[in-house]
Amino acid sequence: MADNTPTGSAETGAEMDYAEHERTYSLFLTMTKYGSLTVVAVLIAMAFGFFTTAGFISSTILFLLIIALGTWLLR
């Protein structure tokens, strides 16, 4: 059977662009944060619209208010 254990150094290949890694990770965290806010706002607005007599317009206004407040809190 062939022996596939590495014999060279662990740092093979090109140099890593750590600044690009940091920017990509920061973008990922930002998208996750605001994506979670949007999902939570949609679920709250849907529950408000479906389980009360408020209706579509009121739940849309609630959704926009939650998004605005959440964006202000998360910045």
C-alpha positions as CSV (number, residue, x, y, z in Angstrom):
1,M,0.0,0.0,0.0
2,A,1.3,3.5,-0.8
3,D,2.6,5.7,2.0
4,N,0.8,9.1,1.7
5,T,2.2,10.8,4.8
6,P,3.6,14.3,4.0
7,T,7.3,14.6,4.2
8,G,7.6,18.4,3.6
9,S,6.7,21.4,5.6
10,A,3.1,22.1,6.6
11,E,3.4,25.5,4.9
12,T,3.3,24.6,1.2
13,G,1.7,26.6,-1.5
14,A,1.2,30.3,-1.9
15,E,1.3,32.9,0.8
16,M,-2.1,33.5,2.5
17,D,-3.8,36.8,2.0
18,Y,-4.9,37.4,5.6
19,A,-6.4,40.8,4.9
20,E,-8.8,39.2,2.4
21,H,-9.7,36.5,4.9
22,E,-10.6,39.2,7.5
23,R,-12.7,41.1,5.0
24,T,-14.5,37.9,3.9
25,Y,-15.2,36.8,7.5
26,S,-16.4,40.3,8.4
27,L,-18.8,40.2,5.4
28,F,-20.0,36.7,6.5
29,L,-20.7,38.0,10.0
30,T,-22.6,41.0,8.7
31,M,-24.7,39.0,6.3
32,T,-25.5,36.5,9.1
33,K,-26.4,39.2,11.5
34,Y,-28.8,41.0,9.1
35,G,-30.1,37.8,7.6
36,S,-31.1,36.6,11.1
37,L,-32.8,40.0,11.8
38,T,-34.8,39.7,8.6
39,V,-35.9,36.1,9.4
40,V,-37.0,37.1,12.9
41,A,-38.8,40.2,11.6
42,V,-40.7,38.1,9.0
43,L,-41.7,35.5,11.6
44,I,-42.9,38.1,14.1
45,A,-44.8,40.0,11.4
46,M,-46.4,36.8,10.1
47,A,-47.5,35.8,13.6
48,F,-48.9,39.2,14.2
49,G,-50.8,39.2,10.8
50,F,-52.1,35.6,11.1
51,F,-53.0,35.3,14.7
52,T,-54.5,38.7,15.4
53,T,-57.1,40.8,13.5
54,A,-54.5,43.3,12.5
55,G,-54.2,42.3,8.8
56,F,-51.6,42.6,6.1
57,I,-51.0,46.4,6.2
58,S,-50.4,46.4,10.0
59,S,-48.1,43.4,9.9
60,T,-46.1,45.0,7.0
61,I,-45.7,48.2,9.1
62,L,-44.6,46.1,12.1
63,F,-42.1,44.3,9.8
64,L,-40.6,47.6,8.7
65,L,-40.5,48.9,12.2
66,I,-38.7,45.8,13.4
67,I,-36.2,46.0,10.6
68,A,-35.5,49.7,11.3
69,L,-35.1,49.2,15.0
70,G,-33.0,46.1,14.6
71,T,-30.7,47.8,12.0
72,W,-30.2,50.7,14.4
73,L,-29.5,48.4,17.3
74,L,-27.1,46.1,15.4
75,R,-24.9,48.8,13.8
